[in-house]
Amino acid sequence: MADAEGLALLLKDSNPAYNTDKIYLDAFRQVTSVNGQTYPDVTKAINNRINSGCLIFNYVGHGNEMAWHMSG
Amino acid sequence: MIRTEDINSWENGEKLPLFITATCEFSRFDDIDINAITRVMSGKTSAGEMVLLNADGGGIALMSTTRLVYSAPNYFLNRNIYDFAFDLDTSGNALRLGDIMRLAKNASGSGPNKRNFSLLGDPAVRLAYPWHGTVVTDSINHVAVMNNPDSLKALSRITVSGHIEDHRGSILSNF
């Protein structure tokens, strides 16, 4: 998270004309089910962000060949 | 959180972003599946490739991880990508994706981590940066904004003046 924040700040300082939009997991509700912990609102937020358009989408976190997720 | 179903569901049409994904193996483009019985090998499409291949949306390109990576050198490389992504060449044009990747990697030391990052996409492409500048407010009701203008009343007549700057903060006069 410090990395994501650092990148957002870097962009804000060097290129204030661009809008930065941050989606942090911990800012969203965590849902526990038989499939483990998920963040359905984060999925929605990211999908909305992509569908409404952006210049650069930067993901910082765990992932693998099939997904981005929070457990690593 | 985001799975391949999500990636394939994106319908962002012509608004294709550049994806920077500092996460392990997201775009491992050269992986294969081996059938346990027949031993037949078949190509395996990674999530990163799906971002590119989605016909209704996805991304214009990815600066993405094709192997295992570590977060500290990722961060360093990521910062360098941002530095060059908003840099201009000598004739004032934005850099091409291939140049951004090359310069960012060269500036990121000699560690092996950066070799696990690849540009998937056309290296000659320039991103669709906004070219028409930013509107900056100078004064409200003839009071400069730095002097904290008073609050505005509903239905009152208000004069707002400003100018247009390019993304480096110099005034554009050709409007």
Interface residues (C-beta under 8 A of the other chain):
Chain A: D3 G6 L7 L10 L11 S14 N15 A17 Y18 L25 T38 Y39 V42 T43 I46 N47 I50 N51 S52 G53 C54 L55 I56 F57 N58 Y59 V60 G61 H62 G63 N64 E65 M66 A67 W68 H69 M70 G72
Chain B: M1 I2 R3 T4 D6 S9 W10 E11 N12 K15 P17 L18 F19 I20 T21 A22 T23 C24 E25 F26 R28 D31 K44 S46 A47 G57 G59 S71 N74 Y75 N78 R79 Y82 D83 A85 F86 L127 A128 Y129 P130 T134 E165 H167
